[in-house]
Amino acid sequence: MKIAIYPGTFDPITNGHIDIIKRATYVFDRVIVAVVRNPSKNPLFSYSERLKMVFDVTKSIKGVKTEGFDGLVVDFAKKKKAKVIVRGLRMISDFEYEFQMALTNRSLASGIETIFFMPHPFYSYISSRLIKEAAFLGADLRQFLPATVLKNLKQAKKQKAY
Ligand code: COA
């Protein structure tokens, strides 16, 4: 069984992430969407909120499982018997960061490769940070976000400062 993990903060998950997840399922038998518990960023949504959103919007995609993880991504990959880390490459500006991460992960675990998928061009410029900023300023983001994420962002707008 070809297993891949797709790690990220997913604060929140967007249609761009879902596009990458679907592409990965065409290649791998199982794709584990791995939500990092303590990211280096300061997320808007809590770990359990991010995990639940990812689960809700991916549960109908065949071959996809959602899990949370703590610690090194390569250790989580080994635990799950995944030989591949999937990442999305939206633009050339992603390349440097992704290149560093892929090579660091390879030096930490030589048996695990990083494979990149390119999203549909429609999603090539969106990011969670810009989505949050636009949502808090009242933008209509239906084309970029699943309904449940939109709902959570509206709620967050009322409750949290961003
Ligand atoms: N569509 C839309 N947005 C996308 C996207 C896509 N297809 N692919 C990436 N993004 C955006 C994200 O929304 C996010 O935007 P933001 O910075 O505005 O929030 C950004 O690109 C990158 O986020 P993400 O893909 O979630 O990755 P990350 O950088 O937050 O997470 C981890 C990185 C979790 C994989 C990494 O920190 C990690 O592995 N941590 C575990 C500890 C570890 O092993 N460290 C050593 C790693 S070398």
Boltz pocket constraint, residues with backbone or C-beta under 6 A from the ligand:
constraints:
  - pocket:
      binder: B
      contacts: [[A, 7], [A, 8], [A, 9], [A, 10], [A, 11], [A, 12], [A, 14], [A, 15], [A, 16], [A, 17], [A, 20], [A, 34], [A, 36], [A, 39], [A, 40], [A, 71], [A, 72], [A, 73], [A, 74], [A, 88], [A, 89], [A, 90], [A, 100], [A, 101], [A, 102], [A, 104], [A, 105], [A, 119], [A, 123], [A, 126], [A, 127], [A, 128], [A, 129], [A, 130]]
      max_distance: 6.0
